[in-house]
Amino acid sequence: MRQLFALYRSLCICLLTTVLLACALPPYQQMSEARQALNGAKAYLKKTTASAQDLQDYQVARQYLTDAESAMSKNDYTHARHLVLASKAKSQAIIKRHLPKTNIHFSDTGETTD
């Protein structure tokens, strides 16, 4: 019983350490993905007639990314991560609005269904 408790405690400590380190590290990968999404949204806006919602979402996404860079420079990685994810979501919303409508749906596993 003691060994089981010690193992459980060690597992909890490892998990907590992993979570804390993930929050403490700069979100470089997420920042790169958000920039790519923003560039993709910009390309869609250049090729299509942008709605007022598109332009507003683009400006907000750009501002989120700028604020995320500022937060990263202050070592506020948790806030930066939230801003980066918000920027990416806004950019993806623009892209989704301009994709052709299809009956193909993607599941969380990446499989397609009709």
VOLUM-524405 format. One line per field, with one value per atom (N, C-alpha, C, O): residue number from 1; residue in one letter; atom name; x, y, z. Coordinates in nm, 3 decimals. Layout:
BEGIN
num	[NUM,...] .
residu	[A,...] .
atome	[CA,...] .
c1	[X,...] .
c2	[Y,...] .
c3	[Z,...] .
END
This chain:
BEGIN
num	[1,1,1,1,2,2,2,2,3,3,3,3,4,4,4,4,5,5,5,5,6,6,6,6,7,7,7,7,8,8,8,8,9,9,9,9,10,10,10,10,11,11,11,11,12,12,12,12,13,13,13,13,14,14,14,14,15,15,15,15,16,16,16,16,17,17,17,17,18,18,18,18,19,19,19,19,20,20,20,20,21,21,21,21,22,22,22,22,23,23,23,23,24,24,24,24,25,25,25,25,26,26,26,26,27,27,27,27,28,28,28,28,29,29,29,29,30,30,30,30,31,31,31,31,32,32,32,32,33,33,33,33,34,34,34,34,35,35,35,35,36,36,36,36,37,37,37,37,38,38,38,38,39,39,39,39,40,40,40,40,41,41,41,41,42,42,42,42,43,43,43,43,44,44,44,44,45,45,45,45,46,46,46,46,47,47,47,47,48,48,48,48,49,49,49,49,50,50,50,50,51,51,51,51,52,52,52,52,53,53,53,53,54,54,54,54,55,55,55,55,56,56,56,56,57,57,57,57,58,58,58,58,59,59,59,59,60,60,60,60,61,61,61,61,62,62,62,62,63,63,63,63,64,64,64,64,65,65,65,65,66,66,66,66,67,67,67,67,68,68,68,68,69,69,69,69,70,70,70,70,71,71,71,71,72,72,72,72,73,73,73,73,74,74,74,74,75,75,75,75,76,76,76,76,77,77,77,77,78,78,78,78,79,79,79,79,80,80,80,80,81,81,81,81,82,82,82,82,83,83,83,83,84,84,84,84,85,85,85,85,86,86,86,86,87,87,87,87,88,88,88,88,89,89,89,89,90,90,90,90,91,91,91,91,92,92,92,92,93,93,93,93,94,94,94,94,95,95,95,95,96,96,96,96,97,97,97,97,98,98,98,98,99,99,99,99,100,100,100,100,101,101,101,101,102,102,102,102,103,103,103,103,104,104,104,104,105,105,105,105,106,106,106,106,107,107,107,107,108,108,108,108,109,109,109,109,110,110,110,110,111,111,111,111,112,112,112,112,113,113,113,113,114,114,114,114] .
residu	[M,M,M,M,R,R,R,R,Q,Q,Q,Q,L,L,L,L,F,F,F,F,A,A,A,A,L,L,L,L,Y,Y,Y,Y,R,R,R,R,S,S,S,S,L,L,L,L,C,C,C,C,I,I,I,I,C,C,C,C,L,L,L,L,L,L,L,L,T,T,T,T,T,T,T,T,V,V,V,V,L,L,L,L,L,L,L,L,A,A,A,A,C,C,C,C,A,A,A,A,L,L,L,L,P,P,P,P,P,P,P,P,Y,Y,Y,Y,Q,Q,Q,Q,Q,Q,Q,Q,M,M,M,M,S,S,S,S,E,E,E,E,A,A,A,A,R,R,R,R,Q,Q,Q,Q,A,A,A,A,L,L,L,L,N,N,N,N,G,G,G,G,A,A,A,A,K,K,K,K,A,A,A,A,Y,Y,Y,Y,L,L,L,L,K,K,K,K,K,K,K,K,T,T,T,T,T,T,T,T,A,A,A,A,S,S,S,S,A,A,A,A,Q,Q,Q,Q,D,D,D,D,L,L,L,L,Q,Q,Q,Q,D,D,D,D,Y,Y,Y,Y,Q,Q,Q,Q,V,V,V,V,A,A,A,A,R,R,R,R,Q,Q,Q,Q,Y,Y,Y,Y,L,L,L,L,T,T,T,T,D,D,D,D,A,A,A,A,E,E,E,E,S,S,S,S,A,A,A,A,M,M,M,M,S,S,S,S,K,K,K,K,N,N,N,N,D,D,D,D,Y,Y,Y,Y,T,T,T,T,H,H,H,H,A,A,A,A,R,R,R,R,H,H,H,H,L,L,L,L,V,V,V,V,L,L,L,L,A,A,A,A,S,S,S,S,K,K,K,K,A,A,A,A,K,K,K,K,S,S,S,S,Q,Q,Q,Q,A,A,A,A,I,I,I,I,I,I,I,I,K,K,K,K,R,R,R,R,H,H,H,H,L,L,L,L,P,P,P,P,K,K,K,K,T,T,T,T,N,N,N,N,I,I,I,I,H,H,H,H,F,F,F,F,S,S,S,S,D,D,D,D,T,T,T,T,G,G,G,G,E,E,E,E,T,T,T,T,T,T,T,T,D,D,D,D] .
atome	[N,CA,C,O,N,CA,C,O,N,CA,C,O,N,CA,C,O,N,CA,C,O,N,CA,C,O,N,CA,C,O,N,CA,C,O,N,CA,C,O,N,CA,C,O,N,CA,C,O,N,CA,C,O,N,CA,C,O,N,CA,C,O,N,CA,C,O,N,CA,C,O,N,CA,C,O,N,CA,C,O,N,CA,C,O,N,CA,C,O,N,CA,C,O,N,CA,C,O,N,CA,C,O,N,CA,C,O,N,CA,C,O,N,CA,C,O,N,CA,C,O,N,CA,C,O,N,CA,C,O,N,CA,C,O,N,CA,C,O,N,CA,C,O,N,CA,C,O,N,CA,C,O,N,CA,C,O,N,CA,C,O,N,CA,C,O,N,CA,C,O,N,CA,C,O,N,CA,C,O,N,CA,C,O,N,CA,C,O,N,CA,C,O,N,CA,C,O,N,CA,C,O,N,CA,C,O,N,CA,C,O,N,CA,C,O,N,CA,C,O,N,CA,C,O,N,CA,C,O,N,CA,C,O,N,CA,C,O,N,CA,C,O,N,CA,C,O,N,CA,C,O,N,CA,C,O,N,CA,C,O,N,CA,C,O,N,CA,C,O,N,CA,C,O,N,CA,C,O,N,CA,C,O,N,CA,C,O,N,CA,C,O,N,CA,C,O,N,CA,C,O,N,CA,C,O,N,CA,C,O,N,CA,C,O,N,CA,C,O,N,CA,C,O,N,CA,C,O,N,CA,C,O,N,CA,C,O,N,CA,C,O,N,CA,C,O,N,CA,C,O,N,CA,C,O,N,CA,C,O,N,CA,C,O,N,CA,C,O,N,CA,C,O,N,CA,C,O,N,CA,C,O,N,CA,C,O,N,CA,C,O,N,CA,C,O,N,CA,C,O,N,CA,C,O,N,CA,C,O,N,CA,C,O,N,CA,C,O,N,CA,C,O,N,CA,C,O,N,CA,C,O,N,CA,C,O,N,CA,C,O,N,CA,C,O,N,CA,C,O,N,CA,C,O,N,CA,C,O,N,CA,C,O,N,CA,C,O,N,CA,C,O,N,CA,C,O,N,CA,C,O,N,CA,C,O,N,CA,C,O,N,CA,C,O,N,CA,C,O,N,CA,C,O,N,CA,C,O,N,CA,C,O] .
c1	[0.082,0.000,0.086,0.057,0.194,0.283,0.351,0.370,0.387,0.452,0.357,0.397,0.232,0.132,0.112,0.101,0.108,0.093,0.215,0.200,0.335,0.457,0.461,0.501,0.419,0.413,0.312,0.340,0.195,0.092,0.142,0.120,0.208,0.260,0.366,0.367,0.455,0.558,0.497,0.541,0.395,0.325,0.260,0.267,0.198,0.134,0.237,0.213,0.352,0.457,0.511,0.534,0.532,0.580,0.479,0.515,0.353,0.248,0.240,0.229,0.244,0.238,0.359,0.345,0.475,0.596,0.585,0.623,0.534,0.517,0.422,0.449,0.312,0.214,0.273,0.254,0.345,0.404,0.512,0.522,0.591,0.692,0.629,0.680,0.521,0.453,0.403,0.407,0.358,0.310,0.426,0.411,0.541,0.653,0.739,0.821,0.722,0.803,0.736,0.614,0.817,0.761,0.685,0.730,0.573,0.492,0.539,0.464,0.665,0.721,0.644,0.614,0.613,0.542,0.404,0.364,0.331,0.198,0.207,0.119,0.312,0.332,0.353,0.298,0.432,0.457,0.327,0.299,0.249,0.122,0.025,-0.047,0.022,-0.067,-0.025,-0.110,0.107,0.155,0.116,0.075,0.130,0.092,-0.057,-0.098,-0.138,-0.283,-0.315,-0.401,-0.249,-0.272,-0.231,-0.301,-0.118,-0.076,-0.175,-0.203,-0.228,-0.330,-0.456,-0.515,-0.497,-0.616,-0.593,-0.681,-0.473,-0.440,-0.447,-0.496,-0.398,-0.403,-0.547,-0.580,-0.634,-0.776,-0.839,-0.919,-0.803,-0.862,-0.819,-0.895,-0.698,-0.650,-0.721,-0.743,-0.755,-0.815,-0.967,-1.024,-1.031,-1.176,-1.224,-1.145,-1.352,-1.412,-1.429,-1.506,-1.358,-1.360,-1.484,-1.517,-1.548,-1.663,-1.610,-1.492,-1.698,-1.661,-1.616,-1.522,-1.683,-1.647,-1.506,-1.428,-1.474,-1.340,-1.233,-1.133,-1.256,-1.158,-1.142,-1.031,-1.253,-1.247,-1.172,-1.086,-1.203,-1.135,-0.986,-0.904,-0.950,-0.809,-0.736,-0.626,-0.797,-0.733,-0.717,-0.614,-0.820,-0.815,-0.707,-0.631,-0.700,-0.599,-0.458,-0.369,-0.439,-0.307,-0.273,-0.160,-0.373,-0.349,-0.317,-0.227,-0.391,-0.362,-0.218,-0.150,-0.173,-0.038,0.066,0.168,0.040,0.130,0.134,0.241,0.018,0.013,0.083,0.145,0.072,0.139,0.291,0.361,0.340,0.484,0.530,0.637,0.450,0.482,0.482,0.571,0.383,0.377,0.496,0.549,0.537,0.654,0.780,0.866,0.792,0.911,0.917,1.023,0.800,0.792,0.791,0.767,0.816,0.816,0.681,0.674,0.575,0.440,0.386,0.300,0.440,0.413,0.270,0.216,0.211,0.073,-0.020,-0.104,-0.006,-0.088,-0.058,-0.149,0.070,0.109,0.043,-0.005,0.042,-0.018,-0.167,-0.218,-0.237,-0.380,-0.403,-0.495,-0.321,-0.336,-0.305,-0.374,-0.202,-0.165,-0.278,-0.313,-0.336,-0.447,-0.568,-0.639,-0.593,-0.705,-0.679,-0.770,-0.556,-0.520,-0.539,-0.595,-0.492,-0.506,-0.653,-0.691,-0.735,-0.878,-0.945,-1.026,-0.913,-0.970,-0.928,-1.010,-0.800,-0.750,-0.817,-0.855,-0.832,-0.897,-1.044,-1.099,-1.108,-1.248,-1.261,-1.357,-1.167,-1.169,-1.154,-1.229,-1.057,-1.031,-1.152,-1.191,-1.213,-1.329,-1.445,-1.517,-1.463,-1.574,-1.555,-1.653,-1.431,-1.404,-1.374,-1.349,-1.376,-1.357,-1.486,-1.595,-1.474,-1.595,-1.674,-1.616,-1.803,-1.891,-1.892,-1.917,-1.865,-1.868,-1.944,-1.976,-1.972,-2.037,-1.936,-1.975,-1.808,-1.706,-1.680,-1.660,-1.682,-1.657,-1.538,-1.522,-1.455,-1.338,-1.365,-1.416,-1.332,-1.347,-1.220,-1.124,-1.219,-1.103,-0.984,-0.869,-1.011,-0.903,-0.848,-0.752,-0.905,-0.859,-0.927,-0.897,-1.020,-1.091,-1.201,-1.257,-1.230,-1.336,-1.462,-1.460,-1.572,-1.704,-1.785,-1.767,-1.874,-1.958,-2.087,-2.170] .
c2	[-0.120,0.000,0.126,0.223,0.122,0.238,0.261,0.374,0.152,0.164,0.224,0.305,0.185,0.238,0.388,0.465,0.428,0.569,0.648,0.758,0.593,0.661,0.676,0.779,0.571,0.577,0.682,0.760,0.684,0.782,0.924,1.013,0.945,1.077,1.120,1.236,1.029,1.059,1.095,1.188,1.019,1.047,1.185,1.259,1.220,1.352,1.464,1.568,1.444,1.545,1.563,1.676,1.453,1.461,1.533,1.616,1.499,1.562,1.711,1.792,1.749,1.889,1.966,2.079,1.905,1.968,1.991,2.097,1.892,1.904,2.017,2.095,2.026,2.131,2.269,2.362,2.280,2.409,2.450,2.568,2.354,2.387,2.428,2.517,2.364,2.401,2.544,2.615,2.588,2.726,2.823,2.941,2.777,2.865,2.885,2.978,2.801,2.812,2.906,2.912,2.979,3.070,2.991,2.884,3.042,2.972,2.998,3.050,2.962,2.989,2.917,2.976,2.790,2.714,2.773,2.789,2.805,2.863,3.000,3.036,3.075,3.206,3.188,3.264,3.090,3.064,3.023,3.070,2.937,2.894,3.011,3.020,3.099,3.215,3.310,3.366,3.327,3.412,3.352,3.424,3.220,3.155,3.170,3.196,3.156,3.172,3.316,3.339,3.412,3.553,3.582,3.655,3.525,3.543,3.478,3.532,3.364,3.298,3.381,3.393,3.439,3.525,3.648,3.690,3.704,3.821,3.786,3.866,3.668,3.625,3.610,3.648,3.555,3.542,3.679,3.700,3.772,3.906,3.977,4.057,3.950,4.012,3.954,4.024,3.824,3.757,3.773,3.760,3.802,3.807,3.944,4.028,3.964,4.087,4.069,3.984,4.148,4.134,4.204,4.316,4.133,4.194,4.278,4.271,4.356,4.436,4.344,4.376,4.230,4.133,4.078,4.062,4.050,4.001,4.102,4.068,4.227,4.332,4.352,4.371,4.348,4.364,4.246,4.266,4.125,4.007,4.011,3.973,4.056,4.065,4.165,4.137,4.282,4.383,4.331,4.352,4.264,4.210,4.102,4.098,4.014,3.908,3.967,3.920,4.072,4.139,4.200,4.191,4.263,4.327,4.222,4.242,4.110,4.002,3.953,3.928,3.940,3.892,3.992,3.954,4.120,4.225,4.224,4.236,4.211,4.207,4.082,4.086,3.971,3.847,3.864,3.818,3.930,3.955,4.042,4.019,4.140,4.226,4.146,4.163,4.060,3.977,3.881,3.856,3.828,3.740,3.815,3.760,3.938,4.016,4.047,4.077,4.040,4.062,3.929,3.926,3.819,3.683,3.642,3.556,3.702,3.664,3.563,3.595,3.442,3.341,3.288,3.253,3.282,3.234,3.330,3.287,3.459,3.559,3.559,3.569,3.548,3.544,3.426,3.438,3.311,3.191,3.212,3.173,3.273,3.300,3.395,3.375,3.498,3.595,3.531,3.557,3.447,3.380,3.290,3.289,3.214,3.125,3.204,3.161,3.319,3.404,3.460,3.467,3.500,3.552,3.444,3.470,3.326,3.215,3.184,3.159,3.186,3.158,3.263,3.228,3.390,3.496,3.480,3.495,3.448,3.430,3.311,3.318,3.203,3.084,3.110,3.053,3.194,3.228,3.298,3.272,3.384,3.452,3.349,3.351,3.261,3.160,3.070,3.040,3.026,2.937,3.003,2.936,3.132,3.201,3.204,3.219,3.189,3.200,3.066,3.061,2.959,2.827,2.786,2.822,2.712,2.665,2.572,2.494,2.581,2.497,2.356,2.339,2.256,2.116,2.034,2.082,1.912,1.819,1.731,1.639,1.760,1.682,1.742,1.862,1.656,1.699,1.623,1.504,1.690,1.627,1.597,1.682,1.478,1.441,1.481,1.525,1.467,1.501,1.411,1.448,1.293,1.200,1.226,1.161,1.320,1.354,1.276,1.296,1.187,1.109,1.194,1.282,1.169,1.244,1.160,1.037,1.233,1.168,1.247,1.368,1.182,1.252,1.298,1.358] .
c3	[0.000,0.000,0.000,-0.070,0.080,0.084,-0.050,-0.093,-0.116,-0.246,-0.349,-0.433,-0.342,-0.433,-0.410,-0.505,-0.284,-0.250,-0.297,-0.351,-0.278,-0.320,-0.472,-0.524,-0.541,-0.686,-0.733,-0.825,-0.670,-0.704,-0.678,-0.760,-0.566,-0.532,-0.633,-0.676,-0.672,-0.770,-0.905,-0.973,-0.943,-1.069,-1.067,-1.166,-0.957,-0.944,-0.951,-1.013,-0.888,-0.889,-1.031,-1.075,-1.102,-1.241,-1.330,-1.412,-1.313,-1.393,-1.364,-1.457,-1.239,-1.201,-1.255,-1.302,-1.247,-1.299,-1.449,-1.500,-1.520,-1.665,-1.700,-1.791,-1.629,-1.654,-1.625,-1.703,-1.515,-1.480,-1.580,-1.616,-1.626,-1.726,-1.859,-1.927,-1.895,-2.019,-2.014,-2.115,-1.899,-1.884,-1.874,-1.906,-1.829,-1.806,-1.930,-1.934,-2.031,-2.152,-2.253,-2.262,-2.328,-2.429,-2.536,-2.576,-2.582,-2.682,-2.825,-2.907,-2.853,-2.985,-3.096,-3.200,-3.075,-3.178,-3.205,-3.321,-3.098,-3.113,-3.183,-3.262,-3.153,-3.216,-3.366,-3.446,-3.403,-3.544,-3.615,-3.725,-3.551,-3.610,-3.625,-3.725,-3.526,-3.533,-3.645,-3.714,-3.663,-3.773,-3.909,-3.999,-3.921,-4.046,-4.073,-4.186,-3.970,-3.986,-4.025,-4.110,-3.964,-3.996,-4.141,-4.212,-4.184,-4.324,-4.419,-4.526,-4.381,-4.463,-4.473,-4.581,-4.361,-4.362,-4.449,-4.523,-4.440,-4.522,-4.671,-4.751,-4.707,-4.846,-4.894,-5.006,-4.809,-4.845,-4.862,-4.954,-4.775,-4.784,-4.911,-4.967,-4.958,-5.082,-5.204,-5.303,-5.197,-5.313,-5.321,-5.429,-5.210,-5.208,-5.162,-5.119,-5.173,-5.121,-4.971,-4.925,-4.895,-4.750,-4.692,-4.728,-4.602,-4.533,-4.417,-4.381,-4.359,-4.242,-4.128,-4.054,-4.114,-4.010,-4.034,-3.940,-4.160,-4.194,-4.154,-4.091,-4.193,-4.163,-4.013,-3.963,-3.941,-3.796,-3.733,-3.647,-3.775,-3.720,-3.750,-3.666,-3.870,-3.907,-3.817,-3.768,-3.796,-3.711,-3.567,-3.504,-3.516,-3.380,-3.371,-3.274,-3.472,-3.473,-3.473,-3.402,-3.555,-3.557,-3.423,-3.377,-3.360,-3.231,-3.124,-3.041,-3.126,-3.031,-3.047,-2.948,-3.171,-3.195,-3.146,-3.088,-3.171,-3.121,-2.969,-2.909,-2.907,-2.760,-2.706,-2.599,-2.778,-2.737,-2.742,-2.652,-2.846,-2.855,-2.739,-2.682,-2.703,-2.589,-2.459,-2.375,-2.441,-2.321,-2.314,-2.206,-2.429,-2.429,-2.390,-2.320,-2.434,-2.398,-2.249,-2.195,-2.184,-2.039,-1.963,-1.842,-2.035,-1.977,-1.919,-1.831,-1.968,-1.927,-2.028,-2.110,-2.020,-2.122,-2.120,-2.225,-2.005,-1.997,-2.070,-2.150,-2.045,-2.113,-2.263,-2.345,-2.297,-2.438,-2.508,-2.621,-2.442,-2.501,-2.528,-2.633,-2.433,-2.452,-2.570,-2.650,-2.579,-2.689,-2.824,-2.923,-2.828,-2.952,-2.999,-3.118,-2.907,-2.944,-2.991,-3.082,-2.929,-2.972,-3.111,-3.193,-3.138,-3.269,-3.376,-3.482,-3.347,-3.442,-3.470,-3.584,-3.366,-3.383,-3.471,-3.557,-3.451,-3.535,-3.681,-3.772,-3.702,-3.838,-3.905,-4.022,-3.832,-3.886,-3.917,-4.012,-3.839,-3.866,-4.001,-4.075,-4.033,-4.163,-4.275,-4.373,-4.260,-4.364,-4.382,-4.495,-4.273,-4.281,-4.354,-4.429,-4.334,-4.402,-4.553,-4.627,-4.600,-4.744,-4.810,-4.930,-4.733,-4.793,-4.863,-4.818,-4.973,-5.040,-4.948,-4.872,-4.956,-4.874,-4.934,-5.054,-4.851,-4.895,-4.793,-4.684,-4.829,-4.737,-4.664,-4.593,-4.681,-4.615,-4.477,-4.462,-4.376,-4.239,-4.185,-4.213,-4.110,-4.052,-3.905,-3.832,-3.864,-3.723,-3.650,-3.712,-3.519,-3.438,-3.473,-3.449,-3.529,-3.563,-3.703,-3.744,-3.775,-3.908,-4.018,-4.135,-3.982,-4.081,-4.143,-4.078,-4.269,-4.337,-4.341,-4.350,-4.335,-4.348,-4.448,-4.461,-4.518,-4.616,-4.554,-4.622] .
END
